[in-house]
């Protein structure tokens, strides 16, 4: 995935779609069609991990347990697996971005869209961590303790995150909202 991003900077904001098709002729082979070009130029076949040296995508695929060979051609990646390996965990790992890649995508969303908008209310959302599909965030400024913070989080930010990073399955708000000093919309009975 990082190869595609280095090729064309305009593709950074677009989510990548991957469709997997297991071969009927060879159950140890699966073709992955990607929604963008990964490797322009001719097809590249890597029969071993050593042959994939120098290809970031090839090296990353061979790092997965059970991968026997890799063929990369434009927007199609065909992977051969060891007969003893299962496709279920391999398919899940192949379509998944690393936590660092997810963090970078979410941070870009925060910088370009979300925090610019909620800054009008004196608020900010920050990433604490991303771990195994869970994004941990804190809300500060006008968002900390705000009566509308959960609406901002669930109906705004969460919807936007799902658009750019569907791998994130849960967002946990780690904010101490009771410690909010200047919430934009105070809760009933709370002084502003």
C-alpha positions in Angstrom: 0.0 0.0 0.0 2.8 2.4 0.7 4.1 1.9 -2.8 0.9 3.3 -4.3 1.0 6.3 -2.0 4.6 7.2 -3.0 3.6 6.9 -6.7 0.7 9.4 -6.7 0.2 11.8 -3.7 -3.4 12.5 -4.8 -4.3 9.0 -3.9 -3.5 9.3 -0.2 -7.0 10.3 0.9 -8.8 7.5 -1.0 -9.5 4.2 0.7 -8.1 1.1 -1.0 -10.5 -1.6 -2.0 -9.3 -5.2 -2.2 -11.3 -8.1 -3.7 -10.0 -11.6 -3.1 -10.7 -14.6 -5.4 -9.5 -18.0 -4.5 -8.5 -20.1 -7.5 -10.8 -22.9 -8.4 -8.0 -24.7 -10.2 -5.5 -24.3 -7.3 -6.9 -23.9 -3.8 -3.4 -22.7 -2.6 -3.6 -19.6 -4.9 -5.6 -16.5 -4.4 -5.8 -13.4 -6.6 -6.2 -10.0 -4.9 -7.5 -7.2 -7.2 -6.8 -3.8 -5.7 -8.6 -0.6 -6.6 -5.4 1.1 -7.7 -2.1 0.3 -9.4 0.4 -1.0 -7.0 3.3 -1.8 -9.2 3.5 -0.3 -12.7 5.6 -1.9 -15.4 5.7 -5.6 -16.2 4.6 -8.4 -13.9 7.0 -9.4 -11.1 7.2 -12.9 -9.8 8.9 -13.6 -6.5 9.3 -17.4 -5.8 11.1 -16.8 -2.5 11.5 -14.2 0.2 15.1 -13.6 -1.0 13.9 -12.8 -4.6 11.4 -10.3 -3.1 14.2 -8.3 -1.4 14.0 -4.7 -2.5 10.3 -4.8 -3.2 8.5 -3.3 -0.2 5.2 -5.0 -1.1 6.9 -8.4 -1.8 8.9 -8.2 1.4 5.8 -7.4 3.4 3.8 -10.2 1.9 6.5 -12.8 2.5 6.7 -11.7 6.1 3.2 -13.3 6.6 3.5 -16.9 7.7 2.4 -19.3 5.0 3.2 -17.2 1.9 5.0 -19.4 -0.7 5.2 -17.0 -3.8 3.9 -13.7 -5.0 3.1 -12.3 -8.4 2.5 -8.6 -8.7 1.1 -7.1 -12.0 -0.3 -3.6 -12.1 -3.3 -3.8 -9.7 -3.4 -7.6 -9.2 -1.5 -9.5 -6.6 -1.6 -13.3 -6.8 -0.3 -15.1 -3.8 0.5 -18.8 -3.5 0.4 -20.2 0.0 1.9 -23.2 1.7 -0.5 -26.2 1.5 -0.6 -26.3 5.4 -1.5 -22.6 5.7 -5.1 -21.3 5.9 -6.5 -18.5 3.7 -8.6 -17.0 6.5 -5.8 -15.4 8.5 -3.8 -14.7 5.4 -6.6 -12.8 3.7 -7.3 -10.8 6.8 -3.6 -9.8 7.2 -3.2 -9.0 3.5 -6.0 -6.4 3.5 -5.0 -4.8 6.8 -2.9 -1.7 7.2 -0.5 -1.4 10.1 -1.4 0.5 13.2 1.1 3.2 12.2 -0.5 3.5 8.7 -3.9 3.8 10.3 -2.6 6.4 12.8 -1.2 8.5 10.0 -4.5 8.3 8.0 -6.5 9.3 11.1 -4.1 12.1 12.0 -4.4 13.5 8.5 -8.2 13.5 8.9 -7.9 15.3 12.2 -5.5 17.9 10.9 -7.3 18.6 7.6 -10.9 18.4 8.6 -12.0 17.5 12.1 -9.9 19.7 14.3 -10.3 22.7 12.0 -14.0 22.4 12.4 -14.3 21.8 16.1 -11.6 24.5 16.8 -14.5 27.0 16.2 -15.8 25.8 19.5 -12.3 25.7 21.1 -12.2 21.9 20.9 -9.6 19.4 19.7 -9.5 15.6 19.3 -6.1 13.8 19.7 -5.0 10.2 19.1 -3.9 8.4 22.1 -3.2 5.0 20.5 -4.5 2.5 17.9 -4.4 -1.1 18.9 -6.0 -4.1 17.1 -8.7 -2.2 15.3 -9.5 0.1 18.3 -8.8 3.8 18.2 -8.3 5.5 21.5 -8.8 9.3 21.5 -9.0 12.2 23.9 -11.1 15.4 23.5 -9.8 18.6 24.9 -10.6 22.3 25.1 -14.3 23.1 24.4 -15.0 19.4 23.8 -13.8 18.2 27.2 -17.0 18.0 29.3 -19.2 19.4 26.5 -22.8 18.0 26.5 -22.5 17.5 22.7 -19.1 15.8 22.8 -20.6 12.3 22.2 -22.6 13.5 19.3 -19.5 15.1 17.8 -17.6 11.9 18.4 -20.2 9.3 17.2 -22.1 11.2 14.5 -19.2 13.2 13.1 -15.7 12.0 13.8 -16.6 8.2 13.9 -18.5 8.4 10.6 -15.5 10.1 8.9 -13.0 7.6 10.4 -15.0 4.6 9.1 -14.9 6.2 5.6 -11.1 6.4 5.5 -10.2 3.5 7.8 -12.8 0.8 7.9 -10.3 -1.4 9.7 -11.0 0.6 12.9 -14.0 -1.2 14.5 -14.2 0.8 17.7 -13.4 4.3 19.0 -12.8 4.6 22.7 -13.1 8.1 24.3 -10.4 8.2 27.0 -11.2 11.8 28.0 -11.9 12.7 31.6 -14.9 14.8 30.8 -15.6 15.6 34.4 -12.3 17.6 34.4 -13.4 19.9 31.6 -12.9 23.5 32.6 -14.6 25.3 29.7 -17.1 23.0 27.8 -18.7 24.7 24.8 -22.1 23.3 25.8 -22.2 22.7 29.6 -24.3 19.9 31.0 -27.5 20.9 32.8 -26.7 22.5 36.1 -23.0 23.0 35.2 -21.7 26.6 35.1 -20.2 27.9 31.9 
